[in-house]
Amino acid sequence: MKMTEFLRAASKCERAEVAERCGTSVSYLYQLAGGHRHASVLLAARIEAHTGALASRTQGRLRQVPGRTLVLHPGLYRSPVPERA
């Protein structure tokens, strides 16, 4: 799921939870989603992990945001989160 789709589908509280757990703001998440900024590898990994954890509690309404979609060079990104089959 793209970050824009995730933010659109998530509630205000869910967006705030992801931002807080990742150590950033909701506004910065929107900047990443819009392509105005690129995440560091560490922030991308945090977003991937925390959106995945949140998505597992929403019965399929939300899905994990892949960190590689948020960094400047996605080919160099290695996900710390194991891929789901």
C-alpha positions as CSV (number, residue, x, y, z in Angstrom):
1,M,0.0,0.0,0.0
2,K,1.3,3.4,-0.9
3,M,1.8,6.0,1.9
4,T,-0.9,8.2,0.4
5,E,-3.4,5.4,0.4
6,F,-2.4,4.4,4.0
7,L,-2.9,8.0,5.2
8,R,-6.2,8.4,3.4
9,A,-7.6,5.1,4.9
10,A,-6.2,5.6,8.4
11,S,-8.1,7.4,11.1
12,K,-6.7,10.6,12.7
13,C,-5.7,8.6,15.8
14,E,-4.0,5.9,13.7
15,R,-2.0,8.5,11.7
16,A,-0.9,10.1,15.0
17,E,0.1,6.7,16.4
18,V,2.3,5.9,13.5
19,A,3.9,9.3,13.6
20,E,4.6,9.1,17.3
21,R,6.0,5.6,17.2
22,C,8.3,6.6,14.3
23,G,9.5,9.7,16.0
24,T,8.1,12.1,13.5
25,S,5.0,14.2,12.8
26,V,1.9,13.5,10.8
27,S,2.8,16.5,8.6
28,Y,6.1,14.9,7.7
29,L,4.4,11.7,6.8
30,Y,2.2,13.7,4.4
31,Q,5.4,15.2,2.9
32,L,6.8,11.8,2.4
33,A,3.6,10.6,0.9
34,G,3.5,13.5,-1.6
35,G,7.1,12.9,-2.6
36,H,8.2,16.3,-1.3
37,R,10.7,14.6,1.0
38,H,12.5,11.3,1.1
39,A,12.8,9.2,4.3
40,S,16.1,8.1,5.7
41,V,16.6,4.4,5.7
42,L,16.1,4.3,9.5
43,L,12.8,6.2,9.3
44,A,11.6,4.1,6.3
45,A,12.3,1.0,8.3
46,R,10.4,2.4,11.3
47,I,7.4,3.3,9.1
48,E,7.4,-0.1,7.5
49,A,7.5,-1.9,10.9
50,H,4.8,0.3,12.6
51,T,2.4,0.4,9.7
52,G,2.7,-3.3,9.5
53,A,1.9,-3.7,13.2
54,L,-1.0,-1.3,12.9
55,A,-2.3,-3.0,9.8
56,S,-2.4,-6.4,11.5
57,R,-4.9,-5.0,14.0
58,T,-7.3,-3.6,11.4
59,Q,-8.7,-6.8,9.8
60,G,-7.4,-5.9,6.3
61,R,-8.5,-2.3,6.2
62,L,-4.9,-1.1,6.2
63,R,-1.8,-2.7,4.8
64,Q,1.9,-2.2,5.5
65,V,3.7,0.6,3.7
66,P,7.0,-0.8,2.1
67,G,9.9,1.3,3.2
68,R,11.5,1.1,-0.2
69,T,8.8,3.4,-1.6
70,L,9.8,6.2,0.8
71,V,13.6,6.4,0.2
72,L,15.5,8.1,-2.6
73,H,17.3,5.0,-3.8
74,P,14.9,2.1,-3.4
75,G,17.3,-0.4,-5.0
76,L,19.6,0.0,-2.0
77,Y,17.0,-0.4,0.6
78,R,17.0,-3.6,2.6
79,S,13.9,-4.2,4.6
80,P,14.4,-5.2,8.3
81,V,10.9,-6.6,8.3
82,P,10.6,-10.2,7.0
83,E,8.5,-10.5,3.8
84,R,5.1,-12.1,4.3
85,A,4.2,-15.0,2.0
